[in-house]
Amino acid sequence: MVDLDGAIDFSNSHGLRTKLFETLAATPRLVLNMSGIRYVDSAGIATLVEVLKQARVLQKDFVLFGVGTTFRDVLRLTNLVGVFQVFDSEEHALAGQ
């Protein structure tokens, strides 16, 4: 599980992408805790989509939980609602339920 905090934006998305790709390679299920995220820009969305694509290539799960109103709004605006698996709690995200 990876806990995120602050923003996912142009200034940190490349480093985050690298970290998430490394973590994805080492686990069958990558779980992101989004509860600390207050801002996401287009670079951040692109990073998450790239990780999702890589997870699908590797046939691994990539899931989110703790998604706040701001990020949900971004998903709606970008027509990505339903693309990411979003769970209500950490327990459900880890278990896949």
N, C-alpha and C positions, 0 to 999 in steps of 0.2 A: 504494500500500500504506500502511496505517495501523498503526503499532505501538502497542499498548495496554499500560499498566502499572498495577499496583496493583489498584484496585477499579472496578467499574462499579456504581454505587449511586445512591440518591436524590440525593445531594449533587452528583453530576457528570453524571447521565444526560441532562439537558436540553442541556447544552453539548456533550456527545458526540453527541447526536442531530443537533444543528445542524451540527456539523463533518462528520459522516458523510453527511448529506443533501447538503451542499455538495460534498463529494468525489465522491459518487455521480453528481451532475449532470455532473461534469467528466471522467468516465472510463467506459469500457464494462465494466470489471471492478473491483469494489471488494474488495480483499483485506485482511482483518484479521489481524494477528499477535497471537494471544491468549496467547503464551507468558509474558508478564509479568503476567497476570491471576491474582490470588490470591483474589478475592471478587467475587461477583455477586449482587445482590438482585433482587427482583421488578421494580423500576424499571429495572434494567439489562437484564433479560430483555425487558421491554416495549420498551425502546429498540431492541434488536437485532431484535425481531420487526417493529417499525415500519419499520426500514431495509430489512429483507428484503421487506416488502410494497411499499415504494416501488420497490425494485429490480425487482420483478416487473412493476409498473405501467410502468416505464420500459424494460422488457425488457433489463435489465442483469444481470450476474452479481454476486452477493454471496457471498463465500466466506471461510472461516475456516481458519487453521492454527495449530499450536502450542497446541492445546487440551489443557489439563492435566486431571488427575483431578477437581479440584474443579468445574470448569466442566462436564465430562462428567457428573458426578453431578447437577448442576443440570438439565442437559438431560434426563436420565433421569427425575428427579422431576417435571418439568413436561411430560413426554411430548413433548418437542421433538427427540428423537433422530431423525435422518432428515429433519427439516425444513430444517436448515441444511446446506449443503455444507461438509464438514470434510475437509481434506487433511492428510496426514502431514508434508509439508514445504513450505517456501516455494516451492521450484521447482515442485512439483506444483500448488500453489495458483495461482501466477501463470500457469502453462500450462493449467490446467484439466484436469489428468490425475490 
